[in-house]
Amino acid sequence: MTLALYSPSYWDVVVDVEPAALAGGKGKHPAPSTVVVGGFAWNAARVLAAAGRAGLRVVTVVPTDEDARVRAAAPAGVALDAIAAPPGWLPITVVLDPGGACRILRDPGAALDGAWRWDAVSAAARAAAVHVLGRVPAGFAAAALAAARAAGARIAWCGGAGLPVDALAGFDVACVNAAEAATLLGATATATTTAEAAQALAERATGADAVRVVTGGARQPTVAAARRGAAIELHAVEPAPLAPGAIVTLLGAGDAFAAALVATACLTDGGAPRAALDVVAGLRAGQRAAARLITGGRDG
C-alpha cells in the first residue's frame, strides 16, 4: 500500500564545524560540507526506504528548474510527486556541527507556500492508505484531512506547532516534541511532563482511536496517549542510552522517529493497513529508527 509523505523541501548544507569556531575573527574557515535534499518528507523517506518499506511517495513543492536535481537526489524506491512552482530555487538550510550542537539556520521558504494545493497532488498520492504531513500550510492540511477522512485513509501530523491545536483534532496520529506540545497547548496549560502533554492533546482529539505522541528527547520519556473510546491509555519509552562518542548526527532524528512510528502503527510489515493502530510497536520502531540514524548517520 502507498504511504505519502508531505513537506517543504530544502537543500541541506551540512557543515562539520563547531559554531564556537566561527565566533571570532574574519576571513575563510575550512568547512567540510555535504549537500543533500532535506525536509521532513525526505528525511522520513530515507529512513523508511532503508527499512524496506515499499510504496513511498514524497509530495513537495519544487520550482520547475529544480525538478531534475531533486529527482536525481531522491532515494532509490521513492517516488517524487512534485507540485510545480515558478522557476527559482529550493530554500537553503545550513547545519553546523550535526553530531554536536546541531545548529540549524533555515530559510523558511515562505515564497513557495502558495503552491500547496490539494488539487495539484497526483492521483497516486491522493489514493495513499496513509498520509503523513510535515510542516505544510494550514489550508493544505485541512484539505488533506478532509480527503483522507472521505477516503477512509489514515492521516498523521508531524509538523510541530505549525497548526492550531483545534486543527489537529481530526488527525489519527500527531507526533510532536515537548516544546511543540507546550506551544500547542498554550500558556494556560498545566502539563509539565511529556505524559501530561500527550494526555492533554489526546483529550482534544476526536477520533475514537486517535494517538498523540510527545517526544522527550534525551531528558524525558517519550509518551503516546491512545484514545480507546472514552478512555485514554498511556504508553512510554525511556530515552535509549548511547555510549560516549556514539553520536554521528542529530539531524533528522526526530523525523526518523516520527516516520517509523507512524508507518509501523498504521501498516503491517507487509504494508497492509492495520484495523487498529499498534501504538506499542510504533513507539519501539520509532526509537530503533532514531537510534540507527543518530549512531550511523543518514547513510547508516
C-alpha positions as a Markdown table, in Angstrom:
| # | Residue | x | y | z |
|---|---|---|---|---|
| 1 | Met | 0.0 | 0.0 | 0.0 |
| 2 | Thr | 1.1 | 3.6 | -0.7 |
| 3 | Leu | 2.4 | 5.9 | 2.1 |
| 4 | Ala | 2.5 | 9.5 | 1.1 |
| 5 | Leu | 4.9 | 12.0 | 2.8 |
| 6 | Tyr | 4.3 | 15.7 | 2.6 |
| 7 | Ser | 6.5 | 18.6 | 3.5 |
| 8 | Pro | 8.6 | 21.5 | 2.0 |
| 9 | Ser | 12.0 | 20.6 | 0.6 |
| 10 | Tyr | 15.3 | 22.2 | 1.3 |
| 11 | Trp | 18.9 | 21.9 | 0.2 |
| 12 | Asp | 20.6 | 20.9 | 3.4 |
| 13 | Val | 24.2 | 22.1 | 3.5 |
| 14 | Val | 25.7 | 20.1 | 6.4 |
| 15 | Val | 28.9 | 21.7 | 7.6 |
| 16 | Asp | 31.2 | 19.8 | 10.0 |
| 17 | Val | 32.3 | 22.9 | 12.0 |
| 18 | Glu | 31.5 | 23.7 | 15.6 |
| 19 | Pro | 29.7 | 27.1 | 16.0 |
| 20 | Ala | 32.2 | 28.3 | 18.5 |
| 21 | Ala | 35.0 | 28.0 | 15.9 |
| 22 | Leu | 33.2 | 30.8 | 13.9 |
| 23 | Ala | 32.7 | 33.2 | 16.9 |
| 24 | Gly | 35.8 | 35.4 | 16.4 |
| 25 | Gly | 37.9 | 36.8 | 13.6 |
| 26 | Lys | 37.3 | 37.3 | 9.9 |
| 27 | Gly | 38.2 | 35.5 | 6.7 |
| 28 | Lys | 37.8 | 32.0 | 5.5 |
| 29 | His | 37.5 | 28.9 | 7.6 |
| 30 | Pro | 37.9 | 25.3 | 6.5 |
| 31 | Ala | 34.5 | 23.8 | 6.4 |
| 32 | Pro | 34.0 | 20.2 | 5.1 |
| 33 | Ser | 30.4 | 20.1 | 3.9 |
| 34 | Thr | 27.9 | 17.9 | 2.1 |
| 35 | Val | 24.6 | 18.8 | 0.3 |
| 36 | Val | 21.5 | 16.6 | 0.4 |
| 37 | Val | 17.8 | 17.3 | -0.2 |
| 38 | Gly | 16.2 | 17.7 | 3.2 |
| 39 | Gly | 12.9 | 18.4 | 4.9 |
| 40 | Phe | 10.6 | 16.1 | 6.9 |
| 41 | Ala | 9.3 | 14.1 | 3.9 |
| 42 | Trp | 12.8 | 13.4 | 2.6 |
| 43 | Asn | 14.3 | 12.5 | 6.0 |
| 44 | Ala | 11.3 | 10.2 | 6.6 |
| 45 | Ala | 11.5 | 8.6 | 3.1 |
| 46 | Arg | 15.2 | 7.8 | 3.6 |
| 47 | Val | 14.5 | 6.1 | 6.9 |
| 48 | Leu | 11.5 | 4.1 | 5.7 |
| 49 | Ala | 13.2 | 3.1 | 2.4 |
| 50 | Ala | 16.2 | 1.8 | 4.3 |
| 51 | Ala | 13.9 | -0.2 | 6.5 |
| 52 | Gly | 12.4 | -1.9 | 3.4 |
| 53 | Arg | 9.1 | 0.0 | 3.2 |
| 54 | Ala | 7.6 | 0.0 | -0.3 |
| 55 | Gly | 5.1 | 2.3 | -2.0 |
| 56 | Leu | 6.7 | 5.5 | -0.7 |
| 57 | Arg | 5.8 | 8.8 | -2.3 |
| 58 | Val | 7.1 | 12.3 | -1.4 |
| 59 | Val | 4.8 | 15.2 | -2.2 |
| 60 | Thr | 6.6 | 18.5 | -2.1 |
| 61 | Val | 6.7 | 21.9 | -3.9 |
| 62 | Val | 9.5 | 22.1 | -6.4 |
| 63 | Pro | 10.4 | 25.1 | -8.6 |
| 64 | Thr | 10.4 | 23.9 | -12.2 |
| 65 | Asp | 14.1 | 24.5 | -12.9 |
| 66 | Glu | 15.0 | 22.4 | -9.7 |
| 67 | Asp | 12.9 | 19.4 | -10.7 |
| 68 | Ala | 15.6 | 17.3 | -12.3 |
| 69 | Arg | 18.1 | 18.0 | -9.5 |
| 70 | Val | 15.6 | 17.0 | -6.8 |
| 71 | Arg | 14.6 | 13.8 | -8.7 |
| 72 | Ala | 18.2 | 12.8 | -9.0 |
| 73 | Ala | 18.6 | 13.2 | -5.2 |
| 74 | Ala | 15.6 | 11.0 | -4.3 |
| 75 | Pro | 16.4 | 7.8 | -2.5 |
| 76 | Ala | 16.0 | 4.6 | -4.5 |
| 77 | Gly | 12.5 | 3.3 | -4.5 |
| 78 | Val | 10.9 | 6.6 | -3.5 |
| 79 | Ala | 8.6 | 8.4 | -6.0 |
| 80 | Leu | 8.6 | 12.2 | -6.2 |
| 81 | Asp | 5.2 | 13.8 | -6.7 |
| 82 | Ala | 6.3 | 17.4 | -7.4 |
| 83 | Ile | 3.9 | 20.2 | -7.1 |
| 84 | Ala | 5.3 | 22.7 | -9.6 |
| 85 | Ala | 6.2 | 26.2 | -8.6 |
| 86 | Pro | 7.6 | 29.0 | -10.8 |
| 87 | Pro | 11.3 | 28.9 | -11.6 |
| 88 | Gly | 13.6 | 29.7 | -8.7 |
| 89 | Trp | 15.4 | 27.5 | -6.1 |
| 90 | Leu | 14.6 | 25.5 | -3.1 |
| 91 | Pro | 15.3 | 27.2 | 0.2 |
| 92 | Ile | 18.6 | 26.6 | 1.9 |
| 93 | Thr | 19.3 | 25.1 | 5.3 |
| 94 | Val | 22.8 | 25.4 | 6.8 |
| 95 | Val | 23.5 | 22.8 | 9.5 |
| 96 | Leu | 26.5 | 23.3 | 11.8 |
| 97 | Asp | 28.1 | 20.5 | 13.8 |
| 98 | Pro | 25.4 | 17.9 | 13.1 |
| 99 | Gly | 26.9 | 15.4 | 15.7 |
| 100 | Gly | 27.2 | 18.0 | 18.5 |
| 101 | Ala | 25.4 | 21.3 | 18.8 |
| 102 | Cys | 23.5 | 20.7 | 15.5 |
| 103 | Arg | 22.7 | 24.3 | 15.0 |
| 104 | Ile | 20.3 | 24.8 | 12.0 |
| 105 | Leu | 19.9 | 28.0 | 10.0 |
| 106 | Arg | 16.9 | 27.8 | 7.7 |
| 107 | Asp | 15.3 | 29.9 | 5.1 |
| 108 | Pro | 11.5 | 29.3 | 5.8 |
| 109 | Gly | 10.8 | 29.2 | 2.1 |
| 110 | Ala | 7.5 | 31.1 | 2.5 |
| 111 | Ala | 7.6 | 32.1 | -1.1 |
| 112 | Leu | 6.6 | 28.6 | -2.1 |
| 113 | Asp | 3.7 | 28.3 | 0.3 |
| 114 | Gly | 1.1 | 29.5 | -2.2 |
| 115 | Ala | 1.8 | 26.5 | -4.5 |
| 116 | Trp | 0.5 | 24.0 | -1.9 |
| 117 | Arg | -2.9 | 22.9 | -3.3 |
| 118 | Trp | -4.6 | 19.6 | -2.8 |
| 119 | Asp | -5.9 | 19.6 | -6.4 |
| 120 | Ala | -2.2 | 19.7 | -7.5 |
| 121 | Val | -1.4 | 16.4 | -5.8 |
| 122 | Ser | -1.1 | 13.4 | -8.0 |
| 123 | Ala | -3.8 | 10.8 | -8.1 |
| 124 | Ala | -1.4 | 8.1 | -6.9 |
| 125 | Ala | -0.5 | 10.1 | -3.7 |
| 126 | Arg | -4.2 | 11.1 | -3.1 |
| 127 | Ala | -5.0 | 7.3 | -3.1 |
| 128 | Ala | -2.5 | 6.5 | -0.4 |
| 129 | Ala | -3.5 | 4.4 | 2.6 |
| 130 | Val | -1.6 | 6.6 | 4.9 |
| 131 | His | -0.8 | 10.4 | 4.6 |
| 132 | Val | 1.9 | 11.8 | 6.8 |
| 133 | Leu | 2.1 | 15.6 | 6.9 |
| 134 | Gly | 5.1 | 17.7 | 7.9 |
| 135 | Arg | 5.0 | 21.5 | 8.2 |
| 136 | Val | 2.6 | 22.3 | 5.3 |
| 137 | Pro | 0.3 | 25.3 | 5.2 |
| 138 | Ala | -2.9 | 25.1 | 7.2 |
| 139 | Gly | -5.2 | 25.3 | 4.2 |
| 140 | Phe | -3.4 | 22.3 | 2.6 |
| 141 | Ala | -3.5 | 20.4 | 5.8 |
| 142 | Ala | -7.3 | 20.9 | 6.2 |
| 143 | Ala | -7.8 | 19.7 | 2.6 |
| 144 | Ala | -5.7 | 16.7 | 3.1 |
| 145 | Leu | -7.5 | 15.8 | 6.3 |
| 146 | Ala | -10.9 | 16.1 | 4.6 |
| 147 | Ala | -9.8 | 14.0 | 1.7 |
| 148 | Ala | -8.3 | 11.3 | 4.0 |
| 149 | Arg | -11.5 | 11.1 | 6.1 |
| 150 | Ala | -13.6 | 10.8 | 2.9 |
| 151 | Ala | -11.4 | 8.0 | 1.6 |
| 152 | Gly | -11.1 | 6.1 | 4.8 |
| 153 | Ala | -7.4 | 6.6 | 4.9 |
| 154 | Arg | -5.2 | 7.2 | 7.9 |
| 155 | Ile | -3.6 | 10.7 | 8.3 |
| 156 | Ala | -0.8 | 11.8 | 10.7 |
| 157 | Trp | 0.6 | 15.2 | 11.6 |
| 158 | Cys | 4.3 | 15.5 | 12.2 |
| 159 | Gly | 4.6 | 19.3 | 11.5 |
| 160 | Gly | 5.2 | 20.5 | 15.1 |
| 161 | Ala | 3.3 | 23.5 | 16.3 |
| 162 | Gly | 2.5 | 24.6 | 12.7 |
| 163 | Leu | -1.2 | 24.2 | 13.2 |
| 164 | Pro | -3.5 | 25.4 | 15.9 |
| 165 | Val | -4.3 | 22.6 | 18.4 |
| 166 | Asp | -8.0 | 22.5 | 17.3 |
| 167 | Ala | -7.0 | 21.9 | 13.7 |
| 168 | Leu | -5.2 | 18.7 | 14.8 |
| 169 | Ala | -8.4 | 17.2 | 16.4 |
| 170 | Gly | -9.3 | 15.0 | 13.4 |
| 171 | Phe | -5.9 | 13.5 | 12.7 |
| 172 | Asp | -5.4 | 9.9 | 13.6 |
| 173 | Val | -1.9 | 10.4 | 14.8 |
| 174 | Ala | 0.1 | 13.5 | 15.9 |
| 175 | Cys | 3.7 | 13.4 | 16.9 |
| 176 | Val | 5.4 | 16.5 | 18.4 |
| 177 | Asn | 8.2 | 17.2 | 20.8 |
| 178 | Ala | 7.8 | 18.6 | 24.3 |
| 179 | Ala | 8.4 | 22.3 | 23.3 |
| 180 | Glu | 5.9 | 22.0 | 20.4 |
| 181 | Ala | 3.4 | 20.4 | 22.6 |
| 182 | Ala | 3.7 | 23.3 | 25.1 |
| 183 | Thr | 3.1 | 25.8 | 22.2 |
| 184 | Leu | 0.1 | 23.8 | 21.0 |
| 185 | Leu | -1.5 | 23.6 | 24.5 |
| 186 | Gly | -0.9 | 27.3 | 25.2 |
| 187 | Ala | 0.3 | 29.4 | 28.1 |
| 188 | Thr | -2.6 | 28.4 | 30.4 |
| 189 | Ala | -1.9 | 24.7 | 30.1 |
| 190 | Thr | -0.8 | 22.9 | 33.3 |
| 191 | Ala | 1.0 | 20.0 | 31.6 |
| 192 | Thr | 4.7 | 19.9 | 32.7 |
| 193 | Thr | 5.7 | 16.3 | 31.6 |
| 194 | Thr | 5.5 | 14.5 | 28.3 |
| 195 | Ala | 2.8 | 12.2 | 29.8 |
| 196 | Glu | 0.7 | 15.1 | 30.8 |
| 197 | Ala | 1.1 | 16.8 | 27.5 |
| 198 | Ala | 0.3 | 13.7 | 25.5 |
| 199 | Gln | -2.8 | 13.2 | 27.6 |
| 200 | Ala | -3.9 | 16.8 | 27.1 |
| 201 | Leu | -3.5 | 16.5 | 23.4 |
| 202 | Ala | -5.4 | 13.2 | 23.2 |
| 203 | Glu | -8.3 | 14.7 | 25.2 |
| 204 | Arg | -8.7 | 17.3 | 22.4 |
| 205 | Ala | -8.7 | 14.6 | 19.6 |
| 206 | Thr | -12.0 | 13.5 | 18.1 |
| 207 | Gly | -11.1 | 10.1 | 16.7 |
| 208 | Ala | -12.1 | 7.0 | 18.7 |
| 209 | Asp | -8.6 | 5.5 | 18.4 |
| 210 | Ala | -6.6 | 8.7 | 17.9 |
| 211 | Val | -3.0 | 8.7 | 19.2 |
| 212 | Arg | -1.0 | 11.7 | 20.4 |
| 213 | Val | 2.8 | 11.3 | 20.9 |
| 214 | Val | 5.1 | 13.7 | 22.7 |
| 215 | Thr | 8.8 | 13.0 | 22.4 |
| 216 | Gly | 11.1 | 13.8 | 25.3 |
| 217 | Gly | 14.5 | 13.7 | 23.6 |
| 218 | Ala | 17.3 | 12.6 | 26.0 |
| 219 | Arg | 15.6 | 14.1 | 29.1 |
| 220 | Gln | 12.1 | 12.7 | 29.4 |
| 221 | Pro | 10.3 | 9.5 | 28.3 |
| 222 | Thr | 8.5 | 9.7 | 25.0 |
| 223 | Val | 4.8 | 9.1 | 25.7 |
| 224 | Ala | 1.9 | 8.0 | 23.5 |
| 225 | Ala | -1.6 | 8.7 | 24.6 |
| 226 | Ala | -4.1 | 6.5 | 22.8 |
| 227 | Arg | -7.8 | 7.0 | 22.9 |
| 228 | Arg | -9.8 | 3.8 | 23.4 |
| 229 | Gly | -13.3 | 5.2 | 23.2 |
| 230 | Ala | -13.8 | 7.4 | 26.2 |
| 231 | Ala | -10.6 | 6.1 | 27.9 |
| 232 | Ile | -7.1 | 7.1 | 27.2 |
| 233 | Glu | -4.1 | 4.7 | 27.6 |
| 234 | Leu | -0.6 | 5.9 | 28.1 |
| 235 | His | 2.5 | 4.1 | 26.7 |
| 236 | Ala | 6.0 | 5.3 | 27.4 |
| 237 | Val | 9.5 | 4.5 | 26.3 |
| 238 | Glu | 12.6 | 5.8 | 28.1 |
| 239 | Pro | 15.4 | 7.5 | 26.2 |
| 240 | Ala | 17.7 | 5.0 | 24.6 |
| 241 | Pro | 21.2 | 5.0 | 26.3 |
| 242 | Leu | 24.0 | 5.9 | 23.9 |
| 243 | Ala | 27.7 | 5.2 | 24.5 |
| 244 | Pro | 30.0 | 8.2 | 24.8 |
| 245 | Gly | 31.2 | 9.2 | 21.3 |
| 246 | Ala | 28.5 | 7.2 | 19.6 |
| 247 | Ile | 26.6 | 10.2 | 18.2 |
| 248 | Val | 27.3 | 10.7 | 14.5 |
| 249 | Thr | 24.4 | 13.1 | 13.8 |
| 250 | Leu | 21.3 | 14.5 | 15.4 |
| 251 | Leu | 20.0 | 16.0 | 12.2 |
| 252 | Gly | 16.7 | 14.3 | 11.3 |
| 253 | Ala | 16.5 | 12.1 | 14.4 |
| 254 | Gly | 13.0 | 13.4 | 15.3 |
| 255 | Asp | 11.8 | 12.9 | 11.7 |
| 256 | Ala | 13.2 | 9.3 | 11.8 |
| 257 | Phe | 11.3 | 8.6 | 15.0 |
| 258 | Ala | 8.1 | 10.0 | 13.7 |
| 259 | Ala | 8.2 | 8.3 | 10.3 |
| 260 | Ala | 8.9 | 4.8 | 11.7 |
| 261 | Leu | 6.3 | 5.4 | 14.5 |
| 262 | Val | 3.5 | 6.3 | 12.1 |
| 263 | Ala | 4.4 | 3.7 | 9.4 |
| 264 | Thr | 4.5 | 0.9 | 11.9 |
| 265 | Ala | 1.4 | 2.0 | 13.9 |
| 266 | Cys | -0.7 | 2.3 | 10.7 |
| 267 | Leu | 0.7 | -0.5 | 8.5 |
| 268 | Thr | 1.9 | -4.1 | 9.0 |
| 269 | Asp | 5.4 | -5.1 | 8.0 |
| 270 | Gly | 3.9 | -6.3 | 4.7 |
| 271 | Gly | 2.3 | -2.9 | 4.1 |
| 272 | Ala | -1.3 | -3.7 | 4.8 |
| 273 | Pro | -3.4 | -1.2 | 6.8 |
| 274 | Arg | -4.0 | -2.2 | 10.4 |
| 275 | Ala | -7.6 | -2.2 | 11.6 |
| 276 | Ala | -6.4 | -0.7 | 14.9 |
| 277 | Leu | -3.3 | 1.4 | 15.4 |
| 278 | Asp | -0.4 | -0.5 | 17.0 |
| 279 | Val | 0.9 | 2.1 | 19.3 |
| 280 | Val | 3.4 | 0.0 | 21.2 |
| 281 | Ala | 5.0 | -1.4 | 18.0 |
| 282 | Gly | 5.1 | 2.1 | 16.6 |
| 283 | Leu | 7.0 | 3.5 | 19.6 |
| 284 | Arg | 9.5 | 0.7 | 19.5 |
| 285 | Ala | 10.1 | 1.1 | 15.8 |
| 286 | Gly | 10.5 | 4.9 | 16.2 |
| 287 | Gln | 13.1 | 4.5 | 18.9 |
| 288 | Arg | 15.1 | 2.0 | 16.8 |
| 289 | Ala | 15.0 | 4.2 | 13.7 |
| 290 | Ala | 16.1 | 7.3 | 15.6 |
| 291 | Ala | 19.0 | 5.4 | 17.3 |
| 292 | Arg | 20.1 | 4.0 | 14.0 |
| 293 | Leu | 20.2 | 7.4 | 12.4 |
| 294 | Ile | 22.0 | 9.0 | 15.4 |
| 295 | Thr | 24.7 | 6.4 | 15.6 |
| 296 | Gly | 25.0 | 5.6 | 11.9 |
| 297 | Gly | 24.2 | 8.9 | 10.1 |
| 298 | Arg | 21.8 | 9.5 | 7.2 |
| 299 | Asp | 23.6 | 6.7 | 5.3 |
| 300 | Gly | 23.9 | 4.4 | 8.3 |
